[in-house]
Amino acid sequence: MYKTHFRRIALLLIVILFSCSFSIPKRITIKGSDTMVILSQKWAEVFMKKNPGIYIQVTGGGSGVGIAALINGSTVIANSSRPISQEEIEKIKSKYNNNSIQIACAKDGLSVYLNNANPVNELTIAQLAAIFSGEITNWKQVGGIDAKIQLYGRESSSGTFEFFKDHVVKTDFARSCQTLPGTAAIVNAVKKDKFGIGYGGAAYADGVKDCKVKKDAKSRGILPSEATIKNKTYPISRYLFMYLKEKPTGDTKKFIDWILSAEGQNIILEVGYYPLK
């Protein structure tokens, strides 16, 4: 009986010592913008190597999904490629009695993707609006060959969808626009479709060509680049945001401070987006 008792005590001591020696890593969750997934994953990868006691989990789903997760308390940070809405701000304030925290962390030149075989290389904002609203349906109407334009776009929960709609299309998208679940899917569709056109973050433009964008018919076409985003000559640029329901503290603050540091900002260029300065 006593031997069994002592064995139990010894086993309990071993479990306690083991638990103290190998503490569970602290966890920071990030959810939201698909545009920002590859950037946040890179940030997380580098930061975790420098801070092995901190674990960062990054998932997408869209800006609206990320902010909804922030509101319901299932994520620490919400990534968003659009500004938070007043309604979302009020929901956070009502539930947590706090004002939401907005942190601009990078810049993006929202790209318009064309198939490499498409002879069209530049379009005005007005032409893009007419194309994605369904007013222009054939490439010959914008200087291309006689072929139907195939539209590819994001789902309505996407911040990229909202930004492109608000700043370019300025009306409802054409019913013929094929909705896809992420920017990578749009790029893949345009890559395979000679007559396709899509939009999304500049970092995803692999295997397709960026369309030069013109403010109007008299302007010259501009490609998204670090220089054209910095001097604001590229017409479709935006900030990328992180949102929190309260001021960051502890490991979360450490991570965000690092993102905004010179080292964290340099990583943005490696991924294909643009630093704040």
Disulfide bonds with the S-S distance in Angstrom:
none
